[in-house]
Structures are given as C-alpha cells and as structure tokens.
Amino acid sequence: LLKQVEVNAPGESAEQREEMEVAMQQVCANIMEYCQTLLLQSSSQAQFSICLFSPSGSEPAGRDGGRSDLTSSMPPMSYSRAPSLGLVLFLNTAADFFRFHQSHRQSLSKLQSLDQLPPEELKELCQGLVAGPGAVEKTSSVQRSQLAKKRLVQLINNRAKLLALCSYIIETCLFVLWRHLEYYLLHCTPTDPKDSLMVGASPYSGLQSSGSRGLSRVSQSDLDLLKGDMAAGFGEALQRRLLEVEGLYSQVRSRYTFIQALVRRIRGLVRQTKS
C-alpha cells in the first residue's frame, strides 16, 4: 500500500510518507483490536465464541514481499465468504518490526555520535527541514547539527510508534488465531461435506451445533486442510521470529507482552492435532 502511495504521490516528503506509514499500521492495529474485542465480548470460552475467519490457513501469495503487495496478491474472494485465518497470519508484522527496529537503532546510534557524522550525511538529514533549493548549503555548521538532531529525533519517535504498533498487531493477531484454532481444532463439529464453507456456502447462515456463532458450515475436509496449513504456516522459523520480536521490544520498551504465551498455546494446538 505504501508503494502505491509513493507511485501516486511521488512528491510527498519523507515526513509525510512516515506519517502515512504510521497511519496504515494504526488502521491495521485498530482492525485487529476490534476483532479481539468481538471475540472477548462474545464469550470467555472458545467453544461459544463467534468465528470471524474461515478455517483455512492458506496465506495470500507474495507474503515474502511484505504487506505492501496485499491488494495485488490476494485472490478474488466472494463477498459471501468470510476471510480465512491465513489473512491473520499474513497480517502479522514480524518482518516490518525487524525493519523498523534496525532503523530505530541506526538513528539512535547517529544521534549519540552526531558530532562525528560526515558532512554529507548531515546534509541528507537536513533535507526537508529547510525550504528552497540550496538552502542546506546556506546554513552554518551549527545550524546543520541542530537540524540533523531534530530530524533524528523525529525518526526515533516515528520508529518507536511503529515498533509499538507492530508489536500490538502481532499480539492481537496471535490472540485471534489462537481463539479460532481452539474452536476449530477442539470444539467444532464438522457438517456434511456438501455443506462445506470452503466451496462457496454462506458463512453466516446459522449456528454450529456446539454453540459457536458466525460460521456454520465446516466440513471435515476443511478442518483437515486447516491442520495441514497450520503445520506448514506456523513452523519453527516463524515461531522463533515472533519470540525474537518480544525479546527485542522488551529492550526498547518495558512493556510485557503475551506473544510468548500465545505462541506456546498455538504450537500446542498444532502439535496436538498432528499426533
């Protein structure tokens, strides 16, 4: 999405692009927070919770390219069909988190060694903070240092916001994933295969016999597919990256997250269904 914004508005300043990046992450965080709230308000027990996502762990193509490819990589989807759990996996922002964390560290390092930065790097940092062609060259060395410091503080604050948003998105995505998996893998009673949700049946036409509200037609083949998708999609590599996110974020902010606990619960569900 950010790439599309840059194409449509190539004249936007770096500060404006950074603000848009924060805004897009905030939208994603708000959506996942709303999903989490719906699940918590519906029931404290997974077997009586609403289902917002269909039982498929398949992710949109192009995940390695980042979420900027989301609109172009997702297959056409019927409006009568609920989005799949694969979208929740896709929205976890671990890759974004590491990118923002590296940028945050670099800016902190530059701020701490501001007096040692080469002149060209100081000029680059000052770009956008002074108006007019050649304005940077007209400023004194003291002014450049002050402007560079101001810009670095902007970058540090921006990255701190993005790190907080990414961590929160990851945590809420994992919660939503866990609650759905707990229902589908432990409590869901499959219906006749011809009523499968995954072959185009309307997902909002009734209640599951176990009491879950929302998705009413889930076949055994749907559940088997979900088990295979989760075994492949929620592997050890992803789990390690998620745990690393929690460790790195705790170094930046003294905020306790539930990422490790949620990863452990999801891993337990996936392993239990494999045995």
Sequence and secondary structure as in RCSB ss.txt:
>XXXX:A:sequence
LLKQVEVNAPGESAEQREEMEVAMQQVCANIMEYCQTLLLQSSSQAQFSICLFSPSGSEPAGRDGGRSDLTSSMP
PMSYSRAPSLGLVLFLNTAADFFRFHQSHRQSLSKLQSLDQLPPEELKELCQGLVAGPGAVEKTSSVQRSQLAKK
RLVQLINNRAKLLALCSYIIETCLFVLWRHLEYYLLHCTPTDPKDSLMVGASPYSGLQSSGSRGLSRVSQSDLDL
LKGDMAAGFGEALQRRLLEVEGLYSQVRSRYTFIQALVRRIRGLVRQTKS
>XXXX:A:secstr
 HHHHHHH TT  HHHHHHHHHHHHHHHHHHHHHHHHHHHHH SSGGGSB  SBS     TTGGG GGGHHHHS 
   TTS  BHHHHHHH  HHHHHHHHHHHHHHHHHHHTGGGS HHHHHHHHBTTB STTHHHHS HHHHHHHHHH
HHHHHHHHHHHHHHHHHHHHHHHHHHHHHHHHIIIII   B GGG GGGT  TTSSB TTS BS    BHHHHHH
HHHHHHHHS HHHHHHHHHHHHHHHHHS    SHHHHHHHHHHHHHHHH 
